Amino acid sequence: MTANNGHFGWITTALDRHGGDLARYALRLLHDHSRAQDVVQETFLRLCQQQQSELDGRLVPWLFTVCRHVALDVRRKEQKMSSLVAEGV
């Protein structure tokens, strides 16, 4: 097994174990399935950039924190767009 396969395996395991919970969490924050799935996808893309050793023992809190931050960023962007549309910009 190469280092890449090991890294991919760790990501896949994390997705299998926590993807559903993260999707439900993002849905509660955004109230939209499509946007929630996008947030979960972005969360796992960010996980791909991390080293497993740096997250040992704190993977789940890290995933939920990143998911929350990404979801809140989505909400902020949408609020800005709504404000601009309401102002007629």
N, C-alpha and C positions, 0 to 999 in steps of 0.2 A: 504494500500500500504506500503510495506517495504522500508527501505532506499535503498536497492539494486534495487528494481523496479523503484524508483524515479530516481536513478542515471542512470539506463538503459534507462529510458524514455527520459532523457535529452540528452543522447548520440544519441539515435535514432532520436530525433527531429533535432539535429545538423547535423546528416548524411543526413536526408531527405532534409533539407534546404540548406546545403552547399556542400554536396558530389559532385554534378555535377560540380559546379564552381571550386572546388578543383581539380577534375579530368582534367578539361580543362586547368587549370593553370599548373598542373604537366605535362600534355602533351606538352604544349608550351615549358617547360623547358627541357624535355627529348626526345621529338619527337618519342615516342614509347608508344602505348596504354597499353601494358602489364606492363611495368615498371611504367607508370603513375598510374595505378591501385594499384600496390604494394605500391607506395609512399602514396597514399591516405589511403590505409589500415593501413599502419604504423602510419600515422598521427592520425587516429581515435583510434588506439591501445594506443597511447600516451595520447590521450584525456581521455581514460578510466581510466588512472592513476591520473587524476586531479580531484580536487573538484570543483563543479559548482560555489560555492561561491568565489573561488579564481579567476575565469575567468569572473564573472559577469561584463557586460559592455564592455568586450574586447575579447569575444569569437572569432569573425571573424578574427581580426588581429592575434590572437594567432594561429588559424588554418592555416592561410596562411603563417605565419612565420615558423611554424613547417614543413609544407608541402615544403616550399622552402628549408629549411635546409636539410631535408631528401633527396629531389631531388638532391641538390648539392652534398651531400655525395655519392649518387649513381653515379653521373657523375665523381666525383674524383676517386672512386674505379675503374670505368671502364677505365678511363684514365691511371691509374696505371697498370691495367691488360694489356691494349693495349701496353703500353711502354715495359712491361716485355716480351710480345709476340714478339714485334718488335726486341727486343734485343736478342731473342732466349733463354731466361731463362726458 
